[in-house]
Amino acid sequence: VDGTCKSPLLKQGKEVPRSMALANYCWYLKHDFKLQEWIRSNFRFSLSTFIDEAYWLSEQRNLAAHENEYREYDLAVFHRRLFSPNGLLSSLHSKA
């Protein structure tokens, strides 16, 4: 990583409590080439799609947390994008 992130995920081999935010994970997924290489070698899903979905999820989380309003329609979209057969979480399950 080029050092532009001010919240490292790990420090001296241990997780940094404030770095465990979804936005930080998204940043590392997008910018840390070693992490991307590790993911590609250990999982079988589209990394670019996963990164896009992770950013979307982070944005939705921020909307719900900071605007104190999450409409029923938004909740249905959120549920579908997470749990549908081709949703965000589907890529984490192995295909038989």
Secondary structure, 3 states (H helix, E strand, C coil): CCCCCCCCCEECCEECHHHHCHHHHHHHHHHCHHHHHHHHHHCCCCHHHHHHHHHHHHHHHHHHHHCCCCCHHHHHHHHHHHHCCCCHHHHHCCCC
